[in-house]
Amino acid sequence: MYWKMSIDLSYPLVTSMGQHDPLDGFTTYLWLQATAAKVSRKTASQDLGAEIAEMAALCEGKRWETDDPLGLGELLCTVYELALLSLDESLEQTGLLDVLLRPSLVSLRSYASGSSLNLPAEYRLAFRELGLSLGLRAIEKLIMLIRQTRRNFHGKNRLQSWTESVLRYAQLRESIETYWLDPSHRRASEWTAHRDINMVMLATSLDPDGYLSSW
């Protein structure tokens, strides 16, 4: 799987595969198939079984721990997406959920114990930090959905306990958003060099509902 493609998808810009790319592909295919079944119950839905199996094979045996805040945010968002399938659909992915819970929490604890958020703006990449902020937003939303749902599934109690552990680090989201909302920090060279993606990530973290679908 190519990490990055050209805008028109005609050729790869980066030919290597990112750590969480197959996981993202697997989850995306699951969502596509589940959504197709939801909106077209009277017609045969698109069967993405082969594509899902291909992504599952790429995920096999991977380690998901990361010290990258953007990758960590992706892990948290993936847990949210898989949990929604288990909460609202018959397509439960509790096996993969179980696989992701420990590495995501271990990575979060490790990142929180570091000092990168104490560095000046010139040495920080906003869009990567805001990826983590968005992931924490997803878990804030997830714990409310778990508490509201009457649907039981294998591992539900463990998932709820995990969300509560993750939300002990909610202050990281507040710290990241507050920091990058300060205009003086957005004058740093590392902000202006990546201004477009930084602005998109900041806006998405502040108002995540469009990104964090709940059907």
C-alpha positions in Angstrom: 0.0 0.0 0.0 1.4 3.4 -1.0 1.6 5.9 1.8 0.8 9.0 -0.3 -0.7 9.4 -3.8 -0.8 12.3 -6.2 -4.0 14.4 -6.1 -5.4 12.7 -9.2 -4.3 9.2 -7.8 -2.4 8.5 -11.0 1.0 7.8 -9.3 2.5 7.3 -5.8 4.3 10.2 -4.2 5.6 8.0 -1.4 5.9 4.3 -2.2 6.4 3.0 1.3 3.5 2.0 3.6 2.7 3.9 6.8 2.4 2.1 10.1 -1.3 2.4 10.4 -2.3 2.6 6.7 -3.6 -1.0 6.5 -5.6 -0.5 9.6 -7.2 2.6 8.1 -7.9 0.7 4.9 -9.5 -2.2 6.8 -11.7 0.1 8.8 -12.7 2.2 5.8 -13.8 -0.9 3.9 -15.9 -2.1 6.9 -17.6 1.3 7.1 -18.3 1.3 3.3 -19.9 -2.2 3.4 -21.9 -1.5 6.6 -23.1 1.9 5.2 -24.1 0.3 1.8 -26.1 -2.3 3.7 -27.8 0.3 5.8 -28.9 2.6 3.0 -29.9 0.0 0.4 -31.6 -2.8 2.3 -33.8 -3.7 -0.7 -30.9 -4.3 -3.1 -27.8 -6.4 -2.9 -25.1 -4.4 -1.2 -21.6 -4.1 -2.5 -19.5 -7.1 -1.3 -16.1 -5.9 -0.2 -15.2 -9.2 1.4 -12.1 -9.6 -0.8 -10.8 -6.1 -0.1 -11.5 -6.5 3.7 -9.6 -9.8 3.6 -6.7 -8.1 1.8 -6.4 -5.4 4.4 -6.8 -7.9 7.3 -3.8 -9.8 5.8 -1.7 -6.6 5.8 -2.7 -6.0 9.4 -1.7 -9.5 10.6 1.1 -9.5 13.1 1.6 -5.7 13.1 2.6 -3.8 16.2 0.4 -0.7 16.7 2.3 1.2 19.5 3.6 4.6 18.4 5.3 7.7 19.7 3.8 9.8 17.0 0.8 11.9 18.2 -0.8 11.8 14.7 -0.6 8.0 14.6 -1.9 7.8 18.2 -4.8 9.9 17.2 -5.5 7.6 14.3 -5.5 4.6 16.7 -8.0 6.3 18.9 -10.3 7.2 16.0 -10.1 3.6 14.7 -11.2 2.3 18.1 -14.1 4.8 17.9 -15.1 3.6 14.4 -14.9 -0.1 15.2 -16.8 0.5 18.4 -19.6 2.2 16.5 -20.0 -0.9 14.3 -20.3 -3.0 17.4 -22.7 -0.6 19.1 -25.1 0.0 16.2 -24.7 -2.9 13.8 -24.5 -6.7 13.8 -21.0 -6.4 12.3 -19.0 -6.7 15.5 -15.3 -6.2 15.3 -14.6 -6.8 19.0 -11.6 -9.0 18.2 -9.7 -6.2 16.5 -11.0 -3.8 19.2 -9.3 -6.0 21.8 -6.1 -5.9 19.8 -6.0 -2.1 19.7 -6.9 -1.2 23.3 -3.7 -2.0 25.0 -1.2 -0.5 22.4 -3.2 2.7 22.1 -3.3 3.2 25.9 0.3 2.3 26.3 1.2 4.8 23.5 -0.9 7.5 25.2 0.7 7.0 28.6 4.2 7.2 27.0 3.4 10.3 25.0 1.9 12.0 28.1 5.0 11.3 30.1 7.2 13.0 27.5 8.0 16.7 27.3 7.4 17.5 23.6 4.4 19.7 24.5 6.7 21.9 26.5 8.8 22.8 23.4 8.5 26.2 21.7 6.2 26.4 18.6 9.2 26.3 16.3 9.9 22.7 17.3 6.4 21.4 17.2 4.2 20.1 14.3 0.7 21.3 15.0 -1.2 19.0 12.6 0.4 15.9 14.3 -0.5 17.1 17.8 -4.0 18.0 16.6 -4.4 14.5 15.3 -4.1 13.3 18.9 -6.5 16.0 20.0 -9.0 14.7 17.5 -8.5 11.2 18.7 -9.3 12.2 22.2 -12.4 14.0 21.0 -13.5 10.7 19.5 -13.1 8.9 22.8 -15.1 11.6 24.6 -17.9 11.0 22.1 -17.6 7.2 22.4 -18.0 7.0 26.1 -21.3 8.9 25.9 -22.5 6.5 23.2 -21.6 3.5 25.2 -23.5 4.8 28.2 -26.5 5.5 26.1 -26.7 2.3 24.2 -28.8 -0.7 25.3 -27.0 -3.0 22.9 -24.7 -5.5 24.6 -21.7 -7.1 22.9 -18.7 -9.1 23.9 -16.1 -6.8 25.5 -18.5 -3.9 26.2 -17.4 -3.5 29.8 -13.8 -3.7 28.9 -14.3 -1.0 26.3 -16.0 1.3 28.7 -13.2 0.8 31.3 -10.7 1.6 28.5 -12.4 4.8 27.5 -12.4 5.9 31.1 -8.7 5.3 31.3 -8.1 7.2 28.1 -10.1 10.2 29.2 -7.8 10.7 32.2 -5.6 12.3 29.5 -8.3 14.6 28.3 -6.3 17.6 29.4 -3.9 16.9 26.6 -6.6 17.8 24.1 -7.4 21.0 25.9 -3.7 21.9 26.1 -3.1 21.3 22.4 -6.1 23.2 21.2 -5.5 26.1 23.6 -1.9 26.3 22.5 -2.6 26.5 18.8 -5.5 28.9 19.2 -3.0 31.4 20.4 -2.2 33.7 17.4 1.4 34.2 18.6 2.1 30.5 18.2 0.6 30.4 14.7 3.3 32.9 13.6 6.0 30.3 14.2 7.8 29.0 11.0 6.6 25.4 11.6 3.0 26.6 11.6 3.2 28.7 8.5 5.1 26.0 6.6 2.2 23.7 7.0 -0.5 26.3 7.4 -3.2 24.6 5.3 -3.2 21.3 7.0 -2.7 22.9 10.4 -5.8 25.0 9.9 -7.9 22.0 8.7 -6.8 19.9 11.7 -7.4 22.7 14.2 -10.9 23.3 12.8 -11.7 19.6 12.8 -10.5 19.1 16.4 -12.6 22.1 17.6 -15.7 21.0 15.7 -15.3 17.2 15.1 -18.8 16.1 14.4 -18.5 16.2 10.6 -15.5 13.9 10.8 -16.6 11.7 13.7 -19.8 10.2 12.1 -22.2 8.3 14.3 -24.4 7.1 11.5 
